[in-house]
């Protein structure tokens, strides 16, 4: 077979060493050959013998667009025959992909010390909570027989109100999830302008209340956010496609929603138990209070009381709440990430999934082998949150010391930034833990290196799914707060005759509903995070099971998928 300029076929260059011999996408008409993305009509003519072949993925860059060499440079390779590409071997790994090869099939226990430490603190909390709950009034949870004839906040009618809050939150979250699946693109646009209207509306409210500084800041942010539409609107097609893919996998595995509801109930029960213990701590710890009488400069006597044990108990309870709640949510997050990773690497392979129920298998790994790693990552966040809670308590004391207040405000701001960075970092580290069963520290290092080297941080920043979830959380919280207000207004409990409980109940219902919404829709957030990490880890797998999303990512973010045609394997 001789080379001819009029022939439509050009012999392919020899495959680079270490790539193309494992049935990857460099052969078998995959992406980059025979009508793949970026070319239509085969390979360009090979260079003359004295020229070296392009290295390190140049066929993905400029070489594809070069014109054929002039006729005097043509040559005949003397009937050179290229062997047929080897068949793509899925074997026991589900495919010749890095992610499938290293998938967490035989997990080992990681960070066992963190798991033991968590169980020890939880056991201590249960013991302390039992002592505190015993100190609650004996009339608590006793129904007087009428919903409006109760003098105690801890009563059956109040429990019914919180049950309504829970049910309304669940129903709203499920309905909102269905709307996201049916109207992904419209929800992205609506959520953007909803955020603009919310910020401008809040700014106008503050100005009307003569809170000039806060009102001005909110108005400025709202206007700038609205102007960002002209630079953000190009992100909507990509975000829409990612959201549709995540929703499709959620429908493919409805167990992710079921397990989210289960973890929501666990979180709700734990929060209720913790709230009862915290309420009982006030009365139980009064016995350790010590008071002393002092005289001021004017000769007037005043009494000051202190209770170091109570403060230490509160700090421990706050720390325990943050750590336990974080562990509950991260176990759910890791479970869903494992399910999405299983789909990403094994969907469409001849051997099928490595397990009959990917969700239950992921949950088992998260609750056993990876539990220590989850506790480790959650511990870091819990420590930051506890320190920040202490700083906020200092700020709320209303001390006249301006310097102390300023330092506390700065510390709160810095801790808030650190907390946001660590939570963002951990979210993607748990994906590596779910996929490969790594310990927390190696998973965190590998995730950061992977995201920065592959440029996936651009995808994460350009994805607008978070706006949709935030809008849904706010709407859910607003509806549930309205339900709580209507309930307490209609039933008119005696403990609220002065209306002193109305505002705290509405605020608590708002915060609780927002938290429950984010738990129930954790599958969307976790699914998007898993998609980004898996794409950085192994873009070839996405080229196989989701070519449409791969094509859009390849066109917009070529640095992310460079490994598909590059010589270097990552």
C-alpha positions in Angstrom: 0.0 0.0 0.0 1.7 3.2 -1.2 1.2 6.7 0.0 -0.8 8.9 -2.4 -1.9 12.5 -2.0 -5.2 11.7 -3.6 -5.9 8.9 -1.4 -8.3 9.6 1.5 -6.4 7.3 3.9 -3.2 8.2 5.6 -1.4 5.5 7.6 -1.5 6.3 11.3 1.7 7.1 13.2 3.1 4.5 15.4 1.5 4.5 18.8 3.5 6.2 21.5 5.2 4.0 24.0 3.1 3.2 27.0 -0.2 4.3 25.4 -2.5 2.7 23.0 -1.6 -0.9 23.9 -4.3 -1.3 26.5 -7.3 -0.8 24.4 -7.6 2.9 25.3 -9.2 5.6 23.3 -6.1 6.2 21.2 -7.3 3.1 19.1 -10.4 1.5 17.8 -11.8 4.6 16.3 -12.0 6.4 19.6 -11.9 10.1 20.2 -9.1 11.6 18.1 -9.4 9.0 15.2 -11.8 8.3 12.4 -14.2 11.1 12.7 -13.6 11.8 16.4 -13.7 15.3 17.9 -11.5 17.8 16.3 -11.0 16.0 12.9 -13.0 14.5 10.1 -11.0 12.5 7.6 -8.3 10.6 9.3 -4.7 11.3 10.2 -2.5 13.8 8.4 0.3 12.3 6.3 3.3 11.2 8.4 6.5 13.4 8.3 9.5 12.3 6.3 11.7 9.6 7.9 14.4 12.1 9.1 11.8 14.0 11.1 10.8 12.8 14.6 7.2 12.1 15.3 5.4 14.7 17.5 5.7 14.0 21.1 3.6 14.6 24.2 0.3 14.9 22.6 1.0 17.2 19.7 -1.4 15.3 17.6 -4.1 16.7 19.8 -2.7 20.3 19.3 -1.5 21.8 16.0 -0.4 18.8 14.0 -3.9 17.8 13.1 -4.4 21.1 11.3 -1.3 21.0 9.2 -1.6 20.7 5.5 -0.2 17.6 3.7 3.5 17.9 2.7 4.4 18.9 -0.8 4.6 16.1 -3.4 8.4 16.0 -3.4 8.4 14.9 0.2 6.1 11.9 -0.3 7.4 8.5 0.2 6.3 4.9 0.0 6.5 2.8 3.2 7.0 -0.4 1.2 3.8 -2.2 2.0 3.9 -1.5 5.7 1.0 -3.2 7.4 -0.2 -2.1 10.7 -1.7 -4.7 12.9 -5.4 -4.3 13.8 -6.1 -2.6 17.1 -6.4 -5.0 20.0 -10.0 -5.6 21.3 -10.9 -3.4 24.2 -10.5 -5.5 27.3 -12.9 -4.8 30.1 -12.0 -7.9 32.0 -12.5 -7.8 35.7 -11.8 -4.1 35.9 -14.8 -3.0 34.0 -12.7 -1.3 31.4 -9.2 -0.2 30.6 -9.5 2.9 32.7 -7.4 4.1 35.5 -10.4 4.8 37.8 -11.8 1.3 37.2 -8.5 -0.4 37.8 -8.0 1.3 41.2 -11.6 1.2 42.3 -12.1 0.4 45.9 -12.7 -3.3 45.6 -10.7 -4.6 48.7 -10.9 -1.7 51.1 -8.8 -1.5 54.2 -9.5 0.3 57.5 -8.1 3.8 57.3 -7.5 6.4 60.1 -8.7 4.0 62.8 -7.6 6.3 65.6 -10.1 9.0 64.4 -13.0 6.5 64.4 -12.1 5.3 67.9 -11.8 8.9 69.2 -15.2 9.8 67.6 -16.9 6.8 69.3 -15.4 7.8 72.6 -16.6 11.3 72.5 -20.1 10.2 71.4 -20.3 7.8 74.3 -19.3 10.6 76.7 -21.9 12.8 75.2 -24.6 10.2 75.6 -23.7 9.9 79.3 -23.7 13.6 79.9 -26.9 14.1 77.9 -28.7 11.5 80.0 -27.8 13.4 83.2 -29.0 16.7 81.7 -32.3 15.3 80.4 -33.2 13.9 83.8 -33.1 17.5 85.1 -35.9 18.6 82.8 -39.2 19.6 84.4 -41.4 16.6 85.3 -44.3 18.1 83.3 -42.4 18.0 80.0 -44.0 16.1 77.1 -47.2 15.7 79.1 -50.3 16.5 77.1 -53.0 18.5 78.8 -55.6 17.3 76.5 -56.0 20.5 74.4 -53.6 22.0 72.0 -54.2 25.5 73.3 -54.1 24.7 77.0 -50.5 24.0 77.7 -48.1 26.1 79.8 -44.9 24.1 79.0 -42.9 24.4 75.9 -42.0 20.7 76.1 -45.4 19.3 75.3 -47.1 17.1 72.8 -48.5 20.1 70.7 -45.1 21.5 70.3 -43.8 18.1 69.2 -46.6 18.0 66.6 -45.5 21.3 65.3 -42.0 20.1 64.8 -43.3 17.0 63.1 -45.2 19.2 60.6 -42.0 21.1 60.0 -40.2 17.9 59.2 -42.9 16.6 56.9 -43.3 19.8 55.0 -39.5 20.0 54.5 -39.4 16.5 53.1 -42.4 17.0 50.7 -41.0 20.4 49.5 -37.6 19.0 48.9 -38.9 16.0 46.8 -41.1 18.3 44.7 -38.2 20.7 44.1 -36.0 17.8 43.0 -38.6 16.8 40.5 -38.7 20.4 39.1 -34.9 20.4 38.8 -35.1 17.2 36.7 -37.8 18.5 34.4 -36.7 22.1 34.0 -33.0 22.2 34.6 -32.2 25.1 32.3 -35.0 27.3 33.5 -34.2 26.6 37.1 -30.7 27.8 36.6 -31.9 31.2 35.1 -34.6 31.6 37.8 -32.1 30.9 40.6 -29.7 33.5 39.3 -32.3 36.3 39.2 -33.8 35.1 42.4 -30.4 35.8 44.1 -30.3 39.3 42.5 -33.8 40.1 43.7 -33.1 38.8 47.2 -30.0 40.9 47.6 -31.6 44.1 46.3 -34.8 43.5 48.3 -32.7 42.9 51.5 -30.8 46.1 50.8 -34.0 48.1 50.4 -35.4 46.7 53.6 -32.2 47.6 55.5 -32.4 51.2 54.1 -36.0 51.5 55.1 -35.0 50.3 58.6 -32.3 53.0 58.6 -29.5 50.4 58.7 -27.6 52.4 56.1 -24.3 50.5 55.9 -25.8 47.0 55.6 -28.4 48.3 53.1 -25.8 50.0 50.9 -23.6 46.9 50.9 -26.5 44.6 49.9 -27.6 47.0 47.1 -24.0 47.2 45.7 -23.7 43.4 45.8 -27.1 43.0 44.1 -26.3 45.4 41.3 -22.9 43.8 40.7 -24.4 40.4 40.7 -26.9 41.4 38.1 -24.2 42.8 35.9 -22.4 39.4 36.2 -25.2 37.9 34.1 -23.5 39.0 30.9 -20.4 37.0 31.7 -22.2 34.1 33.4 -24.9 33.3 30.9 -22.5 31.3 28.8 -22.1 28.9 31.8 -25.8 27.9 31.7 -25.5 25.2 28.9 -22.7 23.5 30.7 -24.4 23.7 34.1 -27.6 22.5 32.6 -25.9 19.5 31.1 -24.2 18.6 34.4 -27.4 19.0 36.3 -29.3 16.8 33.8 -26.6 14.1 34.0 -26.6 14.1 37.8 -30.4 14.0 37.9 -30.3 11.1 35.4 -28.0 9.1 37.6 -30.2 9.9 40.6 -33.2 8.4 38.7 -31.0 5.5 37.8 -30.3 4.9 41.5 -33.4 6.1 43.4 -31.8 4.5 46.5 -29.7 7.7 46.8 -32.8 9.6 47.6 -34.1 6.9 50.0 -30.8 6.9 51.9 -30.8 10.7 52.0 -34.3 10.5 53.7 -32.9 7.9 56.1 -29.9 10.1 57.1 -32.2 13.1 57.4 -34.3 11.2 60.0 -31.0 10.3 61.8 -29.9 13.9 61.9 -33.3 15.1 63.1 -33.4 12.5 65.9 -29.9 13.4 67.0 -30.6 17.2 66.8 -33.8 16.7 69.0 -31.8 14.6 71.5 -29.0 17.2 71.6 -31.5 20.0 72.1 -33.2 18.3 75.0 -29.8 17.7 76.6 -28.7 21.3 76.1 -32.0 22.6 77.6 -31.5 20.3 80.6 -28.0 21.5 81.1 -29.1 24.9 82.4 -30.9 23.4 85.5 -28.4 20.6 86.1 -25.3 22.8 86.1 -26.8 25.4 88.5 -25.5 23.4 91.4 -22.0 24.2 90.3 -22.5 28.0 90.1 -20.5 30.1 92.5 -21.4 33.8 93.3 -19.5 36.5 95.1 -20.3 40.0 96.2 -18.2 43.0 95.1 -18.2 46.7 95.7 -17.8 49.2 92.9 -16.1 52.6 93.0 -19.3 54.3 94.3 -19.6 52.0 97.2 -22.5 50.0 95.7 -22.5 46.3 96.1 -23.1 43.9 93.2 -23.0 40.2 92.8 -21.1 38.3 90.1 -21.6 34.6 89.4 -19.4 32.2 87.4 -19.8 28.6 86.5 -16.7 27.2 84.9 -18.1 23.6 84.7 -21.2 24.8 82.8 -19.0 26.7 80.3 -16.9 23.6 79.7 -19.9 21.4 79.4 -21.4 23.8 76.8 -18.2 23.9 74.8 -18.0 20.1 74.8 -21.6 19.8 73.7 -21.2 22.3 70.9 -18.1 20.5 69.7 -19.8 17.2 69.9 -22.8 18.5 67.9 -20.6 19.9 65.2 -18.5 16.8 64.9 -21.4 14.3 65.0 -23.5 16.3 62.6 -20.5 16.6 60.2 -19.8 12.8 60.4 -23.5 12.0 59.6 -23.5 14.3 56.6 -20.1 13.2 55.3 -21.1 9.5 55.6 -24.1 10.3 53.4 -21.9 12.3 51.0 -19.3 9.6 50.7 -22.0 7.0 50.1 -23.5 8.9 47.3 -20.1 9.7 45.8 -19.3 6.0 45.8 -22.6 5.3 43.9 -21.9 7.9 41.3 -18.3 6.8 40.9 -19.5 3.2 40.3 -21.8 4.5 37.5 -19.0 6.6 36.0 -16.5 3.8 35.7 -18.6 0.8 35.1 -21.8 1.9 33.2 -21.9 0.3 29.8 -19.1 -2.2 30.4 -19.7 -5.8 29.4 -19.0 -7.1 32.9 -21.4 -4.7 34.5 -21.2 -3.3 37.9 -18.9 -4.9 40.5 -21.8 -5.2 43.0 -25.5 -5.7 42.7 -26.4 -2.7 44.8 -23.8 0.1 44.5 -25.5 2.3 47.0 -25.5 -0.3 49.8 -22.0 -1.3 49.0 -20.9 2.3 49.2 -22.7 2.8 52.5 -21.0 -0.3 53.9 -17.6 1.0 53.0 -18.4 4.5 54.4 -19.5 3.0 57.7 -16.6 0.6 58.1 -13.4 0.9 56.2 -13.6 4.7 55.4 -15.3 5.7 58.6 -12.0 6.7 60.3 -11.1 9.0 57.3 -14.6 10.6 57.4 -14.2 11.2 61.2 -10.7 12.7 60.6 -12.0 15.2 58.0 -15.0 16.1 60.1 -12.9 16.6 63.2 -10.9 19.4 61.4 -14.1 21.2 60.5 -15.6 20.7 64.0 -12.6 22.2 65.7 -12.8 25.3 63.5 -16.6 25.6 64.0 -16.2 25.3 67.8 -13.6 27.9 68.0 -15.7 30.2 65.9 -18.7 29.6 68.2 -16.6 30.6 71.2 -15.5 33.8 69.4 -19.2 34.6 68.5 -20.1 34.1 72.2 -17.5 36.6 73.1 -18.8 39.1 70.6 -22.4 38.7 71.9 -21.4 39.6 75.4 -21.7 43.3 74.5 -18.5 44.2 76.2 -17.5 47.9 76.1 -14.0 47.0 75.3 -13.7 48.1 71.7 -10.4 46.5 71.0 -11.7 43.1 72.2 -14.8 43.4 70.0 -12.7 44.4 67.0 -10.3 41.4 67.5 -13.2 39.0 68.0 -14.8 40.3 64.8 -11.6 39.9 62.8 -11.1 36.4 64.2 -14.6 35.4 63.3 -14.1 36.6 59.8 -10.8 34.8 59.4 -12.2 31.6 60.9 -15.2 31.8 58.6 -12.9 31.9 55.5 -10.8 29.0 56.8 -14.0 27.0 57.5 -15.3 27.6 54.0 -12.0 26.6 52.4 -11.7 23.4 54.5 -15.3 22.4 53.8 -14.8 22.9 50.0 -11.5 20.9 50.1 -13.0 18.1 52.1 -16.0 17.7 49.8 -13.7 16.6 47.0 -11.4 14.7 49.2 -14.3 12.4 50.2 -14.8 11.5 46.6 -11.3 10.1 46.5 -12.0 8.2 49.7 -15.2 6.8 48.3 -13.6 5.7 45.0 -10.2 4.4 46.2 -10.5 3.9 50.0 -7.6 6.2 50.7 -6.8 7.7 54.1 -7.9 11.3 54.6 -4.5 13.0 54.3 -3.4 11.2 51.0 -6.9 11.7 49.6 -6.8 15.4 50.4 -3.3 15.8 48.8 -4.2 13.8 45.7 -7.5 15.6 45.2 -5.9 19.1 45.4 -3.1 18.1 43.0 -5.5 16.4 40.6 -7.9 19.4 40.5 -5.2 22.0 40.0 -3.1 20.1 37.5 -6.1 19.1 35.4 -7.8 22.5 35.5 -11.0 21.1 36.9 -11.2 24.1 39.2 -12.5 26.1 36.2 -15.4 23.6 35.8 -16.2 23.9 39.5 -16.2 27.7 39.4 -18.3 27.8 36.2 -20.9 25.4 37.5 -24.1 27.2 38.7 -25.8 24.2 40.3 -25.1 25.6 43.7 -27.3 28.6 42.9 -30.2 26.3 42.3 -29.7 24.4 45.5 -29.4 27.7 47.5 -32.6 29.0 46.1 -34.4 25.8 46.9 -33.0 25.8 50.4 -34.2 29.4 51.0 -37.7 28.8 49.5 -38.1 25.6 51.6 -37.0 27.4 54.7 -39.4 30.3 54.0 -42.4 27.9 53.5 -41.6 25.9 56.6 -41.2 29.0 58.7 -44.6 30.2 57.5 -46.1 26.8 58.5 -44.6 27.1 62.0 -46.0 30.6 62.4 -49.5 29.5 61.2 -49.4 26.6 63.6 -48.4 28.6 66.7 -50.9 31.4 65.7 -53.8 29.0 65.3 -53.2 26.8 68.4 -52.3 29.7 70.7 -50.3 27.8 73.4 -50.3 29.3 76.8 -46.6 29.5 77.0 -46.7 32.0 74.1 -49.4 34.3 75.4 -46.9 37.2 75.3 -45.5 36.2 71.9 -42.0 35.8 73.3 -41.6 32.3 71.7 -42.8 33.3 68.2 -39.6 34.7 66.8 -37.3 31.9 68.2 -39.7 29.2 66.8 -39.8 30.8 63.4 -36.0 31.2 63.3 -35.5 27.6 64.5 -37.9 26.3 61.9 -36.2 28.3 59.1 -32.7 27.0 60.0 -34.0 23.4 60.5 -35.8 23.4 57.1 -32.8 24.8 55.3 -30.6 22.1 56.8 -33.0 19.3 55.9 -33.4 20.5 52.4 -29.6 20.4 51.9 -29.5 16.9 53.3 -32.2 15.6 51.1 -30.7 17.1 48.0 -27.2 16.0 48.9 -27.3 13.6 46.0 -27.2 16.5 43.6 -24.3 18.3 45.2 -22.4 15.0 45.8 -23.1 13.9 42.3 -21.7 17.0 40.8 -18.6 16.8 42.9 -18.0 13.2 41.9 -18.4 14.1 38.3 -15.7 16.7 38.4 -13.2 14.5 40.3 -13.9 11.5 38.1 -13.4 13.7 35.0 -10.1 14.9 36.4 -9.1 11.3 37.3 -10.1 9.6 34.1 -11.6 11.6 31.2 -11.7 8.5 29.0 -14.5 7.0 31.1 -16.7 10.0 30.5 -15.9 9.8 26.8 -17.4 6.3 26.8 -20.5 6.7 29.0 -21.4 10.4 28.4 -20.0 11.6 25.0 -22.2 14.6 25.0 -20.9 16.1 28.2 -17.4 15.0 27.3 -17.7 16.9 24.0 -18.8 20.1 25.7 -16.0 19.8 28.3 -13.4 19.1 25.6 -14.5 22.1 23.6 -14.7 24.5 26.5 -12.0 23.2 28.8 -9.5 21.3 26.6 -6.9 21.2 29.4 -9.1 19.0 31.5 -9.3 16.2 28.9 -5.8 16.5 27.4 -5.0 13.0 28.6 -7.3 11.4 26.1 -4.9 12.1 23.2 -1.7 12.9 25.1 1.2 10.5 25.5 1.5 10.9 29.2 -0.8 8.8 31.3 -2.0 10.4 34.4 
